[in-house]
Amino acid sequence: MPPTHYLDNRIYTDPEVFALERERIFARCWKFVCHESEIGNRGDYRTATLAGVPLIVLRDAEGTVRAYYNICPHRGAALLRESAGSIANDRIQCFYHLWSFDTAGRCVNIPEAGAYEAVGLDRDRVGLRPVRVELFCGMVFVCLGNDAPPLLEALGPAADDMRGPLGARPLKVFHYHRAEIKANWKLFVETNTEGYHELLHVFNRRTGVGRAEYRKRRWETHAGGHNTFHQAIIGYDRHELEGREEATFPGMVPNGHIVVDLFPDAMFNVRATVGRIDSLTPMAPGLTLLECRGIGLADDTDEERAMRVRHHNQVWGPSGQNLPEDIWAVETQWRNMESGALAYSIVAREEDRAAMDDAPVRNFYAEWRRKTGRASHDIGLDASAVQAAE
């Protein structure tokens, strides 16, 4: 079997691999953090963690979206300690020594500042540390690495797949929840990066996999580890659900479904009338924070919004059918990976990129190898050990 078609299960459990992923993937790649509707007003903010670094994403007093380290430059205390909120009077004040900063990142007040005159402390040089931030289709991405290409260049053709349903009209997040998954982050990525696991879901078996035309659905693999699961028709009536023929997202056909997976960790998923965004924060080799967002059109009527919420909750959300099944599956995987009882996993399905092909998983790991420099079939080897097989 080619080395690209199986995985050394230590990639999930080894602490050195986890540290390498933080350093070479999450600290250098563009990472989705929120949708701009979540920081719609001046002063609105969200906090996040990327590669272990605490961050703030906010809309400043001029309406510009900015990102900073959530660290006071004075003595390192956390500046904003809630996951989301609004900054009053354009002032971020550190609770520890009351240093203050405006939303443009400038230090605007140092209590008892005269005591610093002897050492020539320059207030203009102790502002908040900025982080690269770019918006695409209303999605806010940040990047800690200065060497990463601009966002659109990094997304490549995957950006075109997102523009139709997600970029034609303004969107709004109407649902947010998070879950801590007792599993490695890559195990959950895999659930969003292959159609074979749809056999796990009763809903998917009835509405999609059981239909002959659905099996003709194709994956498209992109450079950079991104993947698109092209649009297919879902038979919602087979699960005794109403159809999704009206008020569809732009570019979506009635009852259509499309998925775009962005390396390393984000999934953009539209089911005709409603969207979902999944994103991950690796916290430890066996602990992952999952954030899920439900999205509709910003100008929805009350009736349209109620419909989208209903359609969202039928499949997704903490009480939906699919998410608990996905979490259950990857947590059982993790327990067995952690035990060391299974040395390898198989990602060898070849179906010309049809729905159940493992090609998108292999595409993800091709980028993982490029970024980490490790061979995915044997973490003790350099990634060059599999180049000949690709």
C-alpha positions as CSV (number, residue, x, y, z in Angstrom):
1,M,0.0,0.0,0.0
2,P,1.4,3.5,-0.8
3,P,2.6,5.5,2.2
4,T,0.0,8.2,1.3
5,H,-2.8,5.7,1.9
6,Y,-2.3,4.9,5.6
7,L,-1.6,6.9,8.7
8,D,0.7,6.4,11.7
9,N,-1.7,6.8,14.6
10,R,0.9,8.5,16.6
11,I,0.1,11.6,14.6
12,Y,-2.9,12.0,16.9
13,T,-1.3,11.2,20.3
14,D,2.4,12.3,20.2
15,P,2.9,15.5,22.2
16,E,5.9,16.5,20.0
17,V,3.7,16.2,16.9
18,F,1.0,18.4,18.6
19,A,3.7,21.0,19.4
20,L,4.9,20.9,15.8
21,E,1.4,21.4,14.5
22,R,1.0,24.5,16.7
23,E,4.2,25.9,15.5
24,R,4.2,25.1,11.8
25,I,0.5,25.0,11.0
26,F,-1.7,27.1,13.4
27,A,1.0,29.7,14.0
28,R,1.6,30.2,10.3
29,C,-1.8,29.6,8.5
30,W,-4.8,31.7,8.0
31,K,-7.5,30.7,10.6
32,F,-11.2,31.5,10.6
33,V,-12.2,33.0,13.9
34,C,-15.7,34.5,13.4
35,H,-18.2,36.1,11.1
36,E,-18.3,39.9,10.8
37,S,-21.9,39.9,11.9
38,E,-20.8,38.8,15.3
39,I,-18.9,42.1,15.7
40,G,-21.4,44.2,13.8
41,N,-21.2,47.4,15.9
42,R,-18.2,49.6,16.8
43,G,-16.6,48.2,20.0
44,D,-17.9,44.7,19.6
45,Y,-15.3,42.0,20.1
46,R,-14.7,38.3,20.3
47,T,-11.8,36.5,21.9
48,A,-10.0,33.4,20.6
49,T,-6.9,31.3,21.0
50,L,-4.6,30.5,18.1
51,A,-1.5,28.3,18.5
52,G,-1.8,28.9,22.3
53,V,-1.8,32.6,21.8
54,P,-4.9,34.6,23.2
55,L,-6.4,37.0,20.7
56,I,-8.9,39.8,20.4
57,V,-10.9,40.4,17.2
58,L,-12.9,43.7,17.3
59,R,-14.5,46.4,15.3
60,D,-12.7,49.7,16.1
61,A,-14.2,53.2,16.5
62,E,-14.0,53.8,12.8
63,G,-15.7,50.5,11.9
64,T,-12.6,48.7,10.8
65,V,-12.1,45.0,11.9
66,R,-8.8,44.6,13.8
67,A,-7.1,41.8,15.7
68,Y,-4.6,42.0,18.6
69,Y,-2.9,39.8,21.1
70,N,-5.2,39.7,24.1
71,I,-2.2,40.5,26.3
72,C,-1.4,43.8,28.1
73,P,2.0,45.1,27.0
74,H,2.8,46.2,30.6
75,R,2.9,42.9,32.5
76,G,1.1,40.3,30.4
77,A,-2.3,40.2,32.0
78,A,-5.4,39.3,29.9
79,L,-7.2,42.4,28.7
80,L,-10.6,41.0,27.8
81,R,-11.7,38.0,29.8
82,E,-15.1,37.2,28.2
83,S,-15.6,35.3,25.0
84,A,-17.6,38.2,23.5
85,G,-18.8,41.6,24.4
86,S,-18.7,45.3,23.6
87,I,-16.0,47.9,24.6
88,A,-17.5,51.0,26.1
89,N,-16.1,54.5,25.2
90,D,-13.4,53.1,22.9
91,R,-11.3,52.0,25.9
92,I,-9.8,48.7,26.8
93,Q,-8.6,48.8,30.3
94,C,-6.4,46.2,31.9
95,F,-7.8,45.2,35.3
96,Y,-4.4,44.7,36.8
97,H,-2.7,48.1,36.7
98,L,-5.4,50.0,34.8
99,W,-3.3,50.7,31.7
100,S,-5.8,51.7,28.9
101,F,-5.8,51.3,25.1
102,D,-8.2,52.4,22.4
103,T,-9.6,50.1,19.8
104,A,-7.0,51.2,17.3
105,G,-4.4,49.6,19.6
106,R,-2.9,52.8,21.0
107,C,-2.0,53.2,24.6
108,V,-4.0,56.1,25.8
109,N,-3.5,56.1,29.6
110,I,-0.8,54.9,32.1
111,P,-1.7,55.6,35.7
112,E,1.0,57.4,37.6
113,A,2.9,57.8,34.4
114,G,5.4,60.3,35.9
115,A,7.3,57.5,37.5
116,Y,8.4,56.2,34.1
117,E,9.9,59.5,32.9
118,A,13.3,58.7,34.3
119,V,13.6,55.7,32.0
120,G,12.1,57.4,29.0
121,L,9.1,55.1,28.5
122,D,7.4,56.0,25.3
123,R,3.6,55.5,25.4
124,D,3.5,55.3,21.6
125,R,5.7,52.2,21.7
126,V,3.6,50.2,24.2
127,G,0.4,49.7,22.2
128,L,-1.4,46.5,21.6
129,R,0.4,44.0,19.4
130,P,-1.5,43.7,16.1
131,V,-2.3,40.5,14.2
132,R,-2.9,40.1,10.5
133,V,-6.6,40.1,9.7
134,E,-8.5,39.8,6.5
135,L,-12.2,39.4,5.5
136,F,-13.6,37.2,2.8
137,C,-17.3,36.7,2.2
138,G,-17.8,38.3,5.6
139,M,-15.7,35.7,7.3
140,V,-12.9,37.0,9.6
141,F,-9.6,35.3,9.3
142,V,-6.4,35.9,11.3
143,C,-2.8,34.9,10.8
144,L,0.1,35.0,13.2
145,G,2.7,34.4,10.5
146,N,4.1,37.3,8.5
147,D,5.4,35.0,5.8
148,A,2.0,33.5,4.9
149,P,0.6,34.7,1.5
150,P,-2.5,37.0,1.4
151,L,-5.7,35.2,2.3
152,L,-7.2,34.9,-1.2
153,E,-3.9,33.5,-2.5
154,A,-3.9,30.9,0.3
155,L,-7.5,29.9,-0.4
156,G,-6.9,29.5,-4.1
157,P,-9.8,27.9,-6.1
158,A,-11.7,27.1,-2.8
159,A,-12.5,30.8,-2.6
160,D,-14.5,30.5,-5.8
161,D,-16.6,27.6,-4.4
162,M,-17.4,29.8,-1.4
163,R,-18.3,33.0,-3.2
164,G,-21.6,31.7,-4.7
165,P,-23.5,30.7,-1.6
166,L,-21.6,32.8,1.0
167,G,-20.5,35.9,-0.8
168,A,-23.3,37.1,-3.0
169,R,-25.4,38.6,-0.2
170,P,-24.6,39.7,3.4
171,L,-25.0,36.9,6.0
172,K,-25.7,36.8,9.7
173,V,-24.9,34.3,12.4
174,F,-28.1,33.4,14.3
175,H,-26.7,30.4,16.3
176,Y,-23.5,29.7,18.2
177,H,-22.5,26.9,20.4
178,R,-19.3,25.2,21.4
179,A,-18.3,21.7,22.6
180,E,-15.2,20.2,24.1
181,I,-14.3,17.0,22.3
182,K,-12.1,14.4,24.0
183,A,-10.3,13.6,20.8
184,N,-7.5,14.9,18.6
185,W,-8.5,17.8,16.3
186,K,-7.5,15.9,13.1
187,L,-10.0,13.1,13.9
188,F,-12.8,15.6,13.7
189,V,-11.4,17.2,10.5
190,E,-11.6,13.8,8.9
191,T,-15.3,13.5,9.6
192,N,-15.8,16.7,7.5
193,T,-13.4,15.6,4.8
194,E,-14.8,12.3,3.6
195,G,-18.2,11.0,2.6
196,Y,-17.6,7.4,3.7
197,H,-18.5,8.3,7.3
198,E,-22.0,9.3,6.1
199,L,-22.9,5.7,6.7
200,L,-22.7,6.6,10.4
201,H,-25.6,9.0,10.2
202,V,-29.2,7.8,10.0
203,F,-30.2,11.1,8.5
204,N,-27.5,11.0,5.8
205,R,-28.3,7.3,4.9
206,R,-31.9,8.1,4.3
207,T,-31.7,11.5,2.6
208,G,-28.5,11.1,0.6
209,V,-26.4,7.9,0.5
210,G,-29.4,5.8,-0.3
211,R,-30.1,7.6,-3.5
212,A,-28.2,6.4,-6.6
213,E,-27.7,9.9,-8.1
214,Y,-26.2,11.0,-4.8
215,R,-23.4,8.5,-5.1
216,K,-22.3,10.3,-8.3
217,R,-21.4,13.3,-6.2
218,R,-17.7,14.4,-6.6
219,W,-15.0,15.8,-4.4
220,E,-12.6,18.4,-5.7
221,T,-9.2,18.6,-4.1
222,H,-7.3,21.9,-4.1
223,A,-3.7,22.9,-3.4
224,G,-3.2,23.9,0.2
225,G,-5.1,21.0,1.6
226,H,-8.6,22.5,0.8
227,N,-11.5,20.4,-0.5
228,T,-14.9,21.0,-2.0
229,F,-17.8,18.5,-1.9
230,H,-19.8,19.7,-4.9
231,Q,-23.5,20.3,-4.8
232,A,-25.9,17.4,-4.7
233,I,-29.6,17.1,-4.1
234,I,-30.8,15.8,-0.7
235,G,-34.0,13.9,-0.3
236,Y,-35.3,15.5,2.9
237,D,-38.8,14.0,2.3
238,R,-37.2,10.6,2.9
239,H,-36.7,11.6,6.5
240,E,-40.2,13.0,6.8
241,L,-38.9,16.6,6.6
242,E,-40.2,19.5,4.6
243,G,-38.4,20.3,1.4
244,R,-36.0,23.2,1.0
245,E,-37.2,24.7,-2.2
246,E,-37.8,28.3,-1.2
247,A,-35.5,31.1,0.1
248,T,-32.4,29.1,-0.8
249,F,-28.9,30.7,-0.5
250,P,-27.6,32.3,-3.6
251,G,-26.1,29.8,-6.0
252,M,-27.9,26.8,-4.3
253,V,-30.4,24.7,-6.1
254,P,-33.6,23.6,-4.3
255,N,-32.6,20.9,-1.7
256,G,-29.0,21.3,-2.7
257,H,-26.0,20.7,-0.4
258,I,-22.3,21.9,-0.7
259,V,-19.3,21.6,1.6
260,V,-16.0,23.5,1.5
261,D,-13.3,22.4,3.9
262,L,-10.4,24.9,4.4
263,F,-7.1,23.7,5.8
264,P,-6.4,23.3,8.6
265,D,-9.7,23.1,10.4
266,A,-12.7,25.0,9.1
267,M,-15.8,23.6,7.3
268,F,-18.3,25.8,5.4
269,N,-21.5,23.8,4.9
270,V,-24.7,25.0,3.2
271,R,-27.9,22.9,3.1
272,A,-30.0,24.9,0.5
273,T,-31.6,27.3,2.9
274,V,-29.2,27.5,5.8
275,G,-25.4,27.4,6.5
276,R,-23.1,26.1,9.1
277,I,-19.5,26.9,10.0
278,D,-17.4,24.5,12.1
279,S,-14.0,25.5,13.4
280,L,-11.6,23.9,15.8
281,T,-9.1,25.0,18.4
282,P,-6.6,22.2,19.4
283,M,-6.1,22.4,23.2
284,A,-4.1,19.2,23.8
285,P,-3.4,16.1,21.8
286,G,-6.7,14.6,23.1
287,L,-8.8,17.7,23.7
288,T,-10.4,20.0,21.0
289,L,-12.7,23.0,21.2
290,L,-15.3,22.8,18.5
291,E,-17.2,26.0,17.6
292,C,-20.4,25.8,15.5
293,R,-22.2,28.7,13.9
294,G,-25.6,28.7,12.1
295,I,-25.9,31.4,9.4
296,G,-28.7,32.9,7.4
297,L,-29.2,35.9,5.2
298,A,-28.8,39.3,6.9
299,D,-32.0,40.7,5.4
300,D,-34.2,37.7,6.3
301,T,-37.8,38.4,7.2
302,D,-39.0,36.9,10.6
303,E,-40.6,34.1,8.7
304,E,-37.5,33.3,6.7
305,R,-35.3,33.4,9.8
306,A,-37.7,31.0,11.7
307,M,-37.5,28.7,8.7
308,R,-33.7,28.7,8.6
309,V,-33.5,28.1,12.4
310,R,-35.9,25.2,12.0
311,H,-33.9,23.7,9.1
312,H,-30.6,24.2,11.0
313,N,-31.9,22.4,14.1
314,Q,-33.2,19.5,12.2
315,V,-29.7,18.4,11.4
316,W,-27.2,20.5,13.3
317,G,-27.0,22.2,16.7
318,P,-26.4,20.5,20.0
319,S,-29.8,18.8,19.8
320,G,-29.4,17.9,16.1
321,Q,-28.8,14.4,14.9
322,N,-25.4,14.5,13.2
323,L,-23.1,16.4,15.7
324,P,-23.6,14.0,18.7
325,E,-22.9,11.1,16.4
326,D,-19.7,12.6,15.0
327,I,-18.5,13.4,18.5
328,W,-19.3,9.9,19.7
329,A,-17.4,8.4,16.8
330,V,-14.2,10.4,17.1
331,E,-14.1,10.1,20.9
332,T,-14.1,6.3,20.6
333,Q,-11.3,6.6,18.0
334,W,-9.3,8.7,20.4
335,R,-9.5,6.2,23.3
336,N,-8.2,3.5,21.0
337,M,-5.5,5.6,19.5
338,E,-4.4,6.6,23.0
339,S,-4.2,3.0,24.1
340,G,-1.6,2.3,21.4
341,A,-3.6,-0.9,20.4
342,L,-3.9,0.2,16.8
343,A,-0.8,1.3,15.0
344,Y,-2.2,2.5,11.7
345,S,-5.4,3.9,10.1
346,I,-6.3,3.2,6.5
347,V,-7.3,6.1,4.1
348,A,-7.1,4.0,0.9
349,R,-10.5,4.3,-0.8
350,E,-10.1,5.1,-4.6
351,E,-13.4,6.0,-6.4
352,D,-12.3,8.7,-8.8
353,R,-13.2,11.3,-6.2
354,A,-16.8,10.1,-5.9
355,A,-18.6,10.7,-2.6
356,M,-16.9,8.0,-0.5
357,D,-13.4,8.4,-1.9
358,D,-10.6,9.1,0.6
359,A,-8.9,11.5,-1.8
360,P,-9.8,14.6,0.3
361,V,-8.4,13.1,3.4
362,R,-5.2,12.3,1.5
363,N,-5.1,15.9,0.2
364,F,-5.4,17.2,3.8
365,Y,-2.5,15.0,4.9
366,A,-0.4,16.0,1.9
367,E,-0.6,19.6,3.2
368,W,0.0,18.4,6.7
369,R,3.2,16.8,5.6
370,R,4.3,19.9,3.7
371,K,3.7,22.1,6.8
372,T,5.0,19.8,9.5
373,G,7.9,18.2,7.6
374,R,6.9,14.8,9.0
375,A,5.8,11.7,7.2
376,S,2.1,10.9,8.0
377,H,2.7,7.1,7.7
378,D,5.7,7.2,10.1
379,I,6.3,10.2,12.3
380,G,9.9,9.2,12.7
381,L,10.6,10.0,9.0
382,D,11.0,13.2,7.1
383,A,8.1,14.1,4.8
384,S,10.3,13.6,1.8
385,A,9.9,9.8,2.4
386,V,6.4,10.0,0.7
387,Q,7.1,12.5,-2.0
388,A,7.7,9.8,-4.6
389,A,4.3,8.3,-3.9
390,E,2.4,11.5,-4.5
